[in-house]
Amino acid sequence: MESAASEILIDGAPFFRLYKYGRIKRLSGTENVPPGLDPKTNVESKDVLYSQEIAQSVRIYVPGTVVTSSQKLPLLVYFHGGGFCIESAFSPTYHNYLNALVAEAKIVAVSVNYRRSPEHPLPAAYDDSWTALKWVASHYIGTGPEQWLNHYVDFANVYLSGDSAGANISHHLAVKITNEKLDGMNLVGIILNHPFFWGKEPVGDEVKKPAIREKMEGIWRLAYPTTSGSDDPWINPIDDQSFGRFLGCKRVLVCVAEKDVMRHRGWYYCEKLKNSEWGGEVEMMEAQGEDHVFHLNKPNCPNAVAMLKKVAEFINQVTKRRRASGGQSKL
């Protein structure tokens, strides 16, 4: 007879399984790769501790051209996905993606690692991500502990991004920046890739997929056991009456995939944002025939390449406008 301890409570295969008494078995996202010079992209990376208290690090990426450039570069702070439960900033999936994006966009990127559920239930991931963002911002006058950030980053040109759960984190930190100012850091925009938002009332075709809805709600409750439910503002900020009012940037790019069950939430996010008091610019990109985070699983497919170029273009629009007007940021 199967013991109670081996009884599966949530079968999140092929990503994870949660067993009775809280034990989790991660089925993917468990491999780590070291930082260093990537020969394919000429991007260099290194790991730096941002908090001794929680023993968490960031991985920083700089393009190979940075040492010969007189321009400080836009900064992207990235938060990995995985339902708040799997993956890390050091997995080959995210390491390869950020090497490619940094090379394409010619930016500096900081990929944030955070504590995961269920060992560290939410809001731990939000708190860790905010701690990391404050640590990054502490370098704005050039006297922080990490020289790459001191020397190469234009803190007037900062973006937040992530996929799935990481996109959710990006949105909430963009709101938090409005309420708790970070000195010297100007958040220009956020890039939400296949964002993990949900809600009690189905949106679009979600009503046709009750089993998937049940699984999504189970993942959310695993990540946040004390949540109020699927309309908790952490997972459903879109239906909040103040949605958009306190979003601390004026540019948003949302990327969705046609076959992704979360696709409708991405469109809903954009629709509500446009009709809110926000007043910024929002762009959408939908990949036909693709599923959730396809760009990470199939990085060389045409749709993934197009998405990478779109994200790079979105980040560099402000830099191009600034240069066209004669404004420059020198090292």
C-alpha positions as CSV (number, residue, x, y, z in Angstrom):
1,M,0.0,0.0,0.0
2,E,1.3,3.5,-0.9
3,S,2.3,5.4,2.2
4,A,0.6,8.7,3.1
5,A,3.9,10.5,2.6
6,S,4.1,9.4,-1.0
7,E,0.5,10.4,-1.8
8,I,0.4,13.0,-4.6
9,L,-1.6,16.1,-3.7
10,I,-0.8,18.1,-6.9
11,D,0.5,16.5,-10.0
12,G,2.2,19.3,-11.9
13,A,4.1,17.0,-14.3
14,P,6.2,17.6,-16.3
15,F,7.3,20.4,-13.9
16,F,6.8,19.1,-10.4
17,R,4.8,16.9,-8.0
18,L,3.7,17.9,-4.6
19,Y,3.3,15.1,-2.0
20,K,1.4,14.9,1.2
21,Y,3.1,16.8,4.1
22,G,4.6,19.4,1.7
23,R,7.4,17.4,0.0
24,I,8.0,18.6,-3.5
25,K,9.8,16.8,-6.3
26,R,11.0,19.1,-9.0
27,L,11.0,17.4,-12.4
28,S,12.5,20.2,-14.5
29,G,14.5,23.3,-14.0
30,T,16.9,21.6,-11.5
31,E,20.1,21.9,-13.6
32,N,22.5,24.9,-13.1
33,V,25.3,26.2,-15.3
34,P,28.2,28.4,-14.3
35,P,28.6,32.0,-15.4
36,G,31.5,33.1,-17.6
37,L,32.2,34.1,-21.2
38,D,29.7,32.7,-23.7
39,P,31.6,32.0,-26.9
40,K,28.5,32.1,-29.1
41,T,27.4,35.6,-28.1
42,N,30.6,37.1,-26.6
43,V,28.5,37.9,-23.5
44,E,30.2,37.7,-20.1
45,S,28.4,36.9,-16.9
46,K,29.1,36.5,-13.2
47,D,27.2,35.7,-10.0
48,V,27.0,38.2,-7.1
49,L,25.4,37.9,-3.7
50,Y,22.7,40.5,-3.2
51,S,21.6,39.4,0.2
52,Q,23.6,37.5,2.8
53,E,20.6,37.2,5.0
54,I,18.7,35.0,2.6
55,A,21.8,33.8,0.7
56,Q,20.5,34.7,-2.7
57,S,22.4,36.0,-5.8
58,V,22.0,37.7,-9.1
59,R,23.7,36.8,-12.3
60,I,24.9,39.9,-14.2
61,Y,25.4,39.9,-18.0
62,V,27.4,42.4,-20.1
63,P,27.9,42.4,-23.8
64,G,31.5,41.9,-25.2
65,T,31.4,45.4,-26.7
66,V,30.8,47.2,-23.4
67,V,34.5,47.7,-22.6
68,T,35.0,49.6,-25.9
69,S,31.9,51.7,-25.7
70,S,31.7,55.2,-24.4
71,Q,27.9,54.8,-23.8
72,K,26.4,53.6,-20.7
73,L,23.8,50.9,-21.5
74,P,20.2,50.3,-20.7
75,L,19.6,47.9,-17.8
76,L,17.2,44.9,-17.8
77,V,16.3,43.3,-14.4
78,Y,14.9,39.9,-15.2
79,F,12.8,37.5,-13.0
80,H,12.6,33.9,-14.0
81,G,9.4,32.0,-14.2
82,G,8.4,28.5,-13.0
83,G,5.1,29.1,-11.1
84,F,7.1,30.4,-8.1
85,C,8.1,26.8,-7.5
86,I,10.7,25.6,-10.1
87,E,13.6,26.9,-12.2
88,S,16.3,29.4,-11.1
89,A,18.4,32.3,-12.5
90,F,21.2,29.8,-13.0
91,S,19.5,27.2,-15.2
92,P,20.6,26.7,-18.8
93,T,17.2,27.8,-20.0
94,Y,17.6,31.3,-18.5
95,H,21.3,31.6,-19.0
96,N,21.1,30.9,-22.7
97,Y,18.1,33.3,-23.1
98,L,19.8,36.2,-21.4
99,N,23.1,35.6,-23.2
100,A,21.1,35.9,-26.5
101,L,19.0,38.9,-25.4
102,V,22.0,40.8,-24.1
103,A,23.9,40.2,-27.3
104,E,20.9,41.3,-29.5
105,A,19.9,44.4,-27.5
106,K,23.4,45.5,-26.3
107,I,22.3,45.9,-22.7
108,V,23.3,45.0,-19.2
109,A,21.0,42.4,-17.6
110,V,20.6,41.3,-14.0
111,S,18.9,38.0,-13.6
112,V,17.4,37.6,-10.1
113,N,17.3,34.4,-8.1
114,Y,14.7,34.2,-5.3
115,R,13.5,31.7,-2.8
116,R,10.8,29.3,-4.1
117,S,7.6,27.7,-2.8
118,P,6.6,25.6,-1.1
119,E,9.7,25.7,1.1
120,H,9.5,29.5,1.1
121,P,5.8,30.4,0.3
122,L,4.8,33.7,-1.1
123,P,5.3,36.6,-0.6
124,A,9.0,35.4,-0.2
125,A,9.7,35.6,-4.0
126,Y,8.2,39.2,-4.1
127,D,10.2,40.3,-1.1
128,D,13.4,38.8,-2.4
129,S,12.9,40.4,-5.8
130,W,12.4,43.8,-4.2
131,T,15.5,43.3,-2.1
132,A,17.5,42.5,-5.2
133,L,16.1,45.6,-7.1
134,K,17.0,47.9,-4.2
135,W,20.5,46.3,-4.2
136,V,20.8,47.1,-8.0
137,A,19.5,50.7,-7.5
138,S,22.2,51.3,-4.8
139,H,24.8,51.5,-7.6
140,Y,23.3,54.6,-9.3
141,I,25.9,57.0,-8.1
142,G,28.8,54.6,-9.1
143,T,29.8,53.6,-5.6
144,G,28.0,50.3,-5.2
145,P,29.7,47.0,-4.4
146,E,29.6,45.7,-8.0
147,Q,31.8,47.4,-10.5
148,W,30.0,46.2,-13.6
149,L,26.8,48.0,-12.4
150,N,28.8,51.1,-11.4
151,H,30.6,51.5,-14.7
152,Y,28.3,50.2,-17.4
153,V,24.7,50.9,-16.5
154,D,22.5,53.9,-17.5
155,F,20.2,54.1,-14.4
156,A,18.0,56.5,-16.3
157,N,17.0,53.7,-18.7
158,V,15.8,50.7,-16.7
159,Y,13.4,47.9,-17.6
160,L,11.9,45.0,-15.6
161,S,11.0,41.8,-17.3
162,G,10.2,38.1,-16.7
163,D,8.2,35.2,-18.0
164,S,5.1,33.6,-16.4
165,A,5.6,34.1,-12.6
166,G,8.5,36.4,-13.3
167,A,6.2,38.6,-15.4
168,N,3.8,38.7,-12.5
169,I,6.7,39.8,-10.2
170,S,7.7,42.5,-12.7
171,H,4.3,44.0,-12.7
172,H,4.1,44.1,-8.9
173,L,7.6,45.7,-8.5
174,A,6.6,48.3,-11.1
175,V,3.7,49.2,-8.8
176,K,5.9,49.1,-5.7
177,I,8.4,51.5,-7.3
178,T,5.6,54.1,-7.4
179,N,4.9,53.8,-3.7
180,E,8.5,53.3,-2.5
181,K,10.8,55.4,-4.7
182,L,14.2,54.0,-5.6
183,D,16.7,56.9,-5.7
184,G,18.5,57.2,-9.0
185,M,16.6,54.5,-10.9
186,N,14.2,55.5,-13.6
187,L,11.9,52.7,-14.7
188,V,11.1,53.3,-18.3
189,G,9.1,50.1,-19.0
190,I,8.2,46.5,-18.3
191,I,8.2,43.5,-20.6
192,L,5.8,40.8,-19.6
193,N,6.3,37.5,-21.4
194,H,3.3,35.1,-21.1
195,P,2.4,36.6,-17.7
196,F,0.9,34.5,-14.9
197,F,-2.2,36.2,-13.9
198,W,-5.5,34.5,-13.0
199,G,-9.0,35.2,-11.6
200,K,-12.1,33.6,-10.2
201,E,-14.1,34.5,-13.3
202,P,-12.9,32.9,-16.6
203,V,-11.6,35.2,-19.3
204,G,-12.0,34.3,-23.0
205,D,-11.6,30.5,-23.7
206,E,-10.7,29.7,-20.1
207,V,-14.3,28.7,-19.5
208,K,-13.8,25.8,-21.9
209,K,-10.9,24.4,-19.8
210,P,-12.1,23.6,-16.3
211,A,-9.4,21.0,-15.7
212,I,-6.6,23.5,-16.6
213,R,-8.3,26.1,-14.5
214,E,-8.3,23.8,-11.5
215,K,-4.6,23.0,-12.0
216,M,-3.7,26.7,-12.3
217,E,-5.6,27.5,-9.1
218,G,-3.8,24.5,-7.4
219,I,-0.4,25.9,-8.4
220,W,-1.3,29.3,-7.1
221,R,-2.4,27.9,-3.7
222,L,0.8,25.8,-3.5
223,A,2.8,29.0,-4.1
224,Y,0.8,31.0,-1.6
225,P,-1.0,28.8,1.0
226,T,-2.5,31.8,2.8
227,T,-3.9,33.4,-0.3
228,S,-7.5,34.6,-0.3
229,G,-8.0,32.8,-3.6
230,S,-7.9,33.3,-7.4
231,D,-8.9,37.0,-7.0
232,D,-6.1,37.7,-4.6
233,P,-4.5,41.0,-5.9
234,W,-1.2,39.2,-6.2
235,I,-2.5,36.9,-8.9
236,N,-5.4,39.1,-10.1
237,P,-4.2,42.7,-10.0
238,I,-6.1,43.5,-13.2
239,D,-9.6,43.7,-11.6
240,D,-8.4,45.9,-8.8
241,Q,-10.1,49.3,-8.9
242,S,-6.7,51.0,-8.8
243,F,-5.2,49.0,-11.6
244,G,-2.8,51.0,-13.7
245,R,-3.0,54.1,-11.5
246,F,0.2,53.3,-9.7
247,L,2.2,51.5,-12.4
248,G,5.6,53.1,-12.2
249,C,6.5,53.3,-15.9
250,K,5.1,54.6,-19.1
251,R,5.9,51.8,-21.5
252,V,4.6,48.2,-21.4
253,L,5.2,45.3,-23.8
254,V,3.1,42.1,-23.3
255,C,4.0,39.0,-25.3
256,V,1.5,36.1,-25.5
257,A,1.2,32.8,-27.4
258,E,-1.8,31.6,-29.3
259,K,-2.0,28.1,-27.6
260,D,-1.2,29.3,-24.1
261,V,-4.1,29.2,-21.6
262,M,-2.8,32.5,-20.1
263,R,-3.1,34.2,-23.5
264,H,-6.4,35.8,-22.7
265,R,-5.1,37.3,-19.4
266,G,-2.4,39.0,-21.3
267,W,-4.9,40.6,-23.7
268,Y,-7.1,41.4,-20.8
269,Y,-4.2,43.1,-19.0
270,C,-3.5,45.3,-22.0
271,E,-7.2,46.2,-22.5
272,K,-7.7,47.2,-18.9
273,L,-4.4,49.1,-18.9
274,K,-5.4,51.2,-21.9
275,N,-8.7,52.1,-20.3
276,S,-7.2,52.9,-16.9
277,E,-5.8,56.2,-15.5
278,W,-2.3,55.0,-16.5
279,G,-1.8,57.0,-19.7
280,G,1.3,55.3,-21.1
281,E,2.1,53.2,-24.2
282,V,1.3,49.5,-24.3
283,E,2.3,47.1,-27.1
284,M,1.2,43.5,-27.7
285,M,2.9,40.7,-29.5
286,E,1.2,37.3,-30.1
287,A,3.0,34.3,-31.5
288,Q,0.7,32.1,-33.7
289,G,0.8,28.4,-33.1
290,E,2.9,28.5,-30.0
291,D,2.4,27.6,-26.3
292,H,3.5,28.9,-23.0
293,V,7.2,30.1,-22.8
294,F,7.9,28.5,-26.2
295,H,10.7,31.1,-26.7
296,L,12.6,29.4,-23.8
297,N,12.0,25.9,-24.9
298,K,12.6,26.5,-28.7
299,P,14.9,29.5,-28.8
300,N,15.9,29.0,-32.4
301,C,12.4,28.7,-33.9
302,P,11.3,31.7,-36.1
303,N,8.7,32.9,-33.6
304,A,11.3,32.9,-30.8
305,V,13.8,34.8,-32.9
306,A,11.1,37.4,-33.8
307,M,10.1,37.7,-30.2
308,L,13.8,38.3,-29.1
309,K,14.2,41.0,-31.7
310,K,10.9,42.6,-30.6
311,V,12.0,42.8,-27.0
312,A,15.4,44.2,-28.0
313,E,13.8,46.8,-30.2
314,F,11.4,47.8,-27.4
315,I,14.2,48.3,-25.0
316,N,16.3,50.3,-27.5
317,Q,13.6,52.7,-28.7
318,V,14.3,55.2,-25.9
319,T,18.0,55.0,-26.5
320,K,17.5,55.7,-30.2
321,R,15.2,58.6,-29.5
322,R,17.7,60.1,-27.1
323,R,20.6,59.8,-29.5
324,A,18.5,61.3,-32.3
325,S,17.8,64.3,-30.1
326,G,21.5,64.7,-29.2
327,G,21.3,63.4,-25.7
328,Q,24.0,60.9,-24.5
329,S,25.0,59.1,-21.4
330,K,28.8,58.9,-21.0
331,L,30.8,56.4,-18.9
